[in-house]
Amino acid sequence: MVSFLHTADLHLGLRLTRFPPEVAKKIREARFQALERIRDLARTRQVDFVLVAGDLFDDHAVDSDMARRAFDMLESFAVPVFLISGNHDPLLPGSVWDRPPWNQPAPTRVRLLREPKPVTLQPGVTLLPCPVFRKTSLQDPTAWITGVPCEDSAIRIGMAHGSLKARDHLPADDHLIARQAAHELKLDYLALGHWHSRRSYPDPAGVERTAYCGVHEPMRFPGTADNRTGWMPYSSLQLQEFLDAGKGEILQVTIERPGAPPALDALEVGHLTWEDRAITVSTEQDMARVIDETATTTGAERRILRLKLTGVLDARALRRVEHLREVLDRYLVGELDTTELHVLPSDDEVREIAGQGVLRRVLDRLRAEATDRVPASACVAERSILLLYQLAREGGE
Amino acid sequence: MILRGIHVEHWCCIASLHLQDLPEGIIVLHGPNRTGKSSLVKALRGCLFDFDHDTTRADFRSCLPSSGAGPPLVCVEFETQGEVYRLSKAFSKRSDGYSKLERKSGGGWSVMEGSPKEATRRVRELLGADRSDQGLNQLLWLDQGVMTLPDARKLDGSLEKQLANVLGVMVTASDLGFKQALDKRYSRWFGVRGEHRPTSPVTELQTERQERLKKLAELQTKFRDVEQTIRDLDDCQNALPQAQADLAAARQELARLQQEQERSQERRKQYECAQRDCQAAEQQATAARQGLDDWQAAKGRWQAAESATAQANAVREAALRDRDRLAAERAAGEQALQAARRTEEEHRLARDELDDRKELLRLARQIGRVETDLERARQLQDAVAALQQQLHEQPAPDRQSLEALRGNRQAAEKLRAQLQAEALTLSLACKDSTGVKLRLDQAVPESVNLTPAEQAHWSFRQRVEVELAELGVIRVARSHEHVDLERAAQRLAKLDCEYRDTLRVFGEQPDDDCLNRLTERRVRHEADLSKLEAAQRELQQLAPHGLALFEQELRKATGQRQTVVSRRPDLASWRPAEEEVAGLEHAFQARAADLQKARVALEQSVKRAALAQDKADQCYRAASENAVVACTAAKYAREEFERQGEESSLQTALAQGEEALAAACRRLQEAELTEEEKNIDQRCRDAENAAKVRGDRCVALQTELERFRGRLEGSEGLHPRLADAEAAVLEIQEAIVREELEAAAHKRLHDLFEECRDSQVQKVMGPIAERVLSWTRALGLDDYREVRFGDRFLPESLIAGTGATDRPRTLEEESYGTVEQLAILVRLALGGVLAGKEPVTAILDDPLAHADAAKHRRMLDVIRLAAEGNPSWSPPAGRLQILIFTCHPERFDHLPGARQIDLSKLISREA
């Protein structure tokens, strides 16, 4: 029996452009914290080894501190860690793999598999690694395994990084892997990396021997393919397979004997929670409720929340938006989108703040402009109305 | 409020003044300086508003009379809300001071408020102001020298409130607070003219964005370079094995060729020896053939040189003959030229006589002209002297004097007619003849005899005394002296006296025809003056420096003529004639031209002959040189021909050389190499080159590979740096969007506020502005298109002209007079609006001091209109009581219906 952890796409040194530097640093740090959890699980679950199926780094040109820290972290594992390069960190000359500490011989735990040739992990367990040498390739990375003789007494585990031809219309240069590669290459398990959502695929006998383990730490808001975090796959298309599930997880794989169906156990290791919410509000009570809910959510410091408010509010209620912003400041990231939240002052407010003088005329004009079909003018008018209320109130006070 | 009466005692310089029954409308209170006008205004202000009866204010001390009399007492009667009140104040802190308010009821006054404080408070309540410069008073009570409108920022709140009640709200306090807060924030991005500040956050952020974009672009370029390097590395790695295989193949081919080269070495030596023999035989045959060719060529050159020598000698002989002929022709031409020059010199001597004749002719003309001018000048001198004498003896009045005399007579006639019309007539008739003694007015008494048959009449102006011998004296006189009539009589007497004195100067008697005579004299006088001026002008033109110059010129010309005659006595009796001189001159010129023409022709001929001779000389010298050269060349050609040797020996050498060449060619053909043997060396060199090129290519690929590796190793950390740079750009772009939105919102709000405020001001103040503008035009200030009011009910600027770009001008930019007039117009317009149902009082102390006569007159019309008010105007204008204090009452004569009060007669001053 062999038991191991299957993870991939750690993307250490994640490219983030949509957050302030300190926040981006925390998000990148979270990926190491999730990796620490993997290390803890490897110890507590007493697995035999850990497989990292590509994309340990977000790019082959990460800085040396990042490379060193990742190496040290993996070296601190209690069990061996076998990893291959992915399309984000291919085995290119001069890449991170060619620099210390990754180019130094005989590390204790970490073993980067630079060549496509069988590796005996322990007696009766053979690993068939498929390292990636280019960002894109038209070749099936598992093709070389065809020439490897099969011994019935050994558990054969393949490890590759690429897109499984599980559907049509995949980019041809995205390291495509035959849909039934595990079956055709007589593999007990094919550990795949590249796609970010956890998926498993049955062989013709219905046994799930091929699996993507998902990401160990979310990278984007769940279910959206936009690039609002700044990260983008080194692939020619925005595949739906790259969508995040909103949580970080890995797989524990247990294989009793050669040919036995592998047991797959998903384990959550993610550190941060990414959340995308849209709420429609129309009264001050609605705003109060949203503020309460947002304020009472636990673990705000580990949440990345994107909150979009829509609807129409009077000016008094609109001032609560600032309160909501203050609450969101407690989150690791609390983004508030009010582009579709409009202001419609009540008659009482108009009387109270604008009076009957010039200010009233100004407000009437701005309210007319706020319904302008030109979004830019309407946007300026809406902001001007809020400003008018703010200044009039300041003047009154 | 209407002022109905003012009573002042012991106030400043005023000992006593009582004004009663003051009407509505315009009241002009006039008096010379130091009459007490300003003191009266101060009393009015002090009593109604500014001073309590027991005041201790410092400015009150100046109101105390310098005589020490007192206490000051001021009593003002005013009407408001249909009631007439009287406020009396005795200004003293002692027991004699008091203040009380009374109301008129029936025919008397009843005390309303006896308490001083209460009386004061009640009056201020009735009049709607606490001080004399507050409320409506700030607008309508003008002290002396106040020309401008009040500062809008210091406009009294109660006045503003009254205006807002009537005209409408313009800008509320909250508006102002808002605007102040907005301006403070607006200045963060924009300047006062709406321009973007250089220190605006938007600008700073944009600058920062440029920096970050630049940094990002650099990193992106590096990133692209890395990507390209990866591709290049791939290509390099792919190409290297092939290059190495090519190099190995090239080295194998080179080794094979080098072995083949060693094998063909002996045969190549034999072939080279035969090749050298063949080349030597060919050179020998060629030399023999060349010797024969040279002999034939030398022979041809010798024969040609001999022929050329003979031809050159013939040419030299012909040139010598030409040169001799041309020398003879040149000598003959030079002799003819000498003769022509002598003839021309002889003709030139006749020129002097002709010049003397011309000089005599010029002098005769000059003498004649000077004599004529001298004669005419003497005649003019005589005429001038005669006219001057005549003008001196018969003076005449000028045109103004004559007109003055006529005016004198017309005025005298009018006065006489007036006297006659307004004089009284004394008629006396008597039954018996009697004598009476009359004294008419101030005239000397005269005795008159009356007869019964006729009635006698006398005119008199004021009084008459008739002394009758029997009865005594009868005095008749007007009850009041007719002052105007008396003045007219005095004026008539003065005019008559002036008339007689003037006539006496011209020696005329004051009869009916004397003015006609003087007119005739003036006409004659003017004619003589014209003649005199013409004669003097002609004389001045003819002899500006006097007659002596003419005489001097005559003497000089006569002397010059005598000099010529002495030099040429044969011309002494000659009478100069212009035609004769002209004929002589013409003949002389014709002869001189002919001679000159002949000489020039000869000179040209000689010149041509000289040139031809020179040319012939040159030809001869050239032909001689050619002949020598040809002779020398023939000599050398013959020597060379002789050096070539015999023709037969040369032909023998040629035959031997050709035979040796044929033998060498046969031996070369026998040793000929194969094609491979011939190019083996080249093939070896090519193979060596190919091996070298391929070796170099392999080395280059290896070098490139190392270079690419190094470059990729240098890309460490590029990924996070690029991400950070992109994050920085996105962050600043979002900040710019936010900041631009803030700026746009502030600007929109600012602009909209200005626009709405202007619109509101225009709406509220538009009718007032129109009224002021129409009055301005009535004043003759036609160049204003608009009076622009601010948000405090007062004008800010004037717009002149019709162009949209005309710059608004502040009132301060206008002249003193215009500023004062415009200020009064605005005050009256606003005052009229506030007057409403009840008239209000305006006080103008010495107004329009800077207005010109025309504007002053028109301002009076406007003041009259404002005083009358008009309920049909929009907004309606109420009536005003306007008190004008002035020391120039005549300036306010054109105010129909205005009451004129001479304060100098009413005010008794303190001693």
Interface residues (C-beta under 8 A of the other chain):
Chain A: G13 R15 L16 T17 R18 F19 P20 P21 A24 D58 D59 H60 A61 V62 D63 S64 M66 L92 P93 G94 S95 V96 D98 R99 R134 G230 G355 Q356 G357 V358 L359 R361 V362 R365 L366 E369 C379 V380 A381 R383 S384 L386 L387 L388 L391 A392 E394 G395 G396
Chain B: V169 M170 V171 T172 S174 D175 G177 F178 Q180 A181 L182 R185 V226 I230 L233 D234 L705 F708 R709 G710 R711 L712 E713 G714 S715 E716 G717 L718 H719 P720 R721 L722 A723 D724 E726 A727 A728 V729 L730 E731 L741 E742 A744 A745 H746 R748 L749 L752 F753 C756 R757 S759 Q760
